[in-house]
């Protein structure tokens, strides 16, 4: 499943909150392949699926993403502590 083409994934991306938090990117087996933090979850996670991702390492990561989760925190500081 290509997240950029999947209708369910598009809805999930659009419904991400704009608050700070942590996101988990998962592969086809549901295994977490990347954990990131962001000031705006929506902007950061959506950025993976925009055209123009140029860095080879990022392209390789994006090709493996099949699902994601997010957790909202009151601030980035709290996301670092948890």
N, C-alpha and C positions, 0 to 999 in steps of 0.2 A: 504494500500500500504506500503510495507516494502522498505524504501529508499535504503537499502543495496542491494536489489534485483531488484529494478526498473531501467530500462535502461535510462529513462529520468533523473532520479535523479543522476545516475552515470555520465552522460554527464554534468549535472549541477555542480556536485562536482569537476569534472576534470577541468571545466572552471572557477572555483573560482580564484580570483587574489591572488597573493602572498603578496600583500601590506597589511599594517595595516588597521584595520577597526572594524566595529561592525557587528555582525550577529544576526539574529532573527530566533529562532526555533519555528515552528508552529505545532499545533495539527491538527486532521482531520477536524475540523471546521474552520481552518484558524486562530484560536486564538493564539496569541503569548504566548508561555509557558516558554521561556527563552531568555534573551538578554545577549550576551557576547561580549567581545572585544578581539582582537588578534593582535599580531605582524604580523602574516601571516594568513590571512583568510583561505587559502586553507589548510594549515597544521592543523589548529585548528578544523575547521568544519569536515574535513575528519577523524580526530582522534576519533570522536564520533562513527564512523562506522567500526573501526578496531576491530578485535577480541581481547579479553583480557580486555575489560572494566569490572573492578571488583567491583567498589563501588556500592552498592545496589541503592543508590539515583541516580547515573548516569545511571545505567541500567534501572531504572524506567523512567527516562527522555527520554532516547533513544527509549524506546518502544512506546512512545507517539509521537515522531517526524514524521510528514508526509510531511513537506515542510520546506524550509528555504529561507531567503533573506540575502543579505549582502550589506553593505555600506562601500565604501573605504574612508579613511581619510589620509591626508598627514602624520600624525603621531598619535601615541596613545594618546598624549596629546590633540590633537584636538578632538578625539573621546570621551574623558572625558568631554570636554567643551560643545559639541553639544547636 
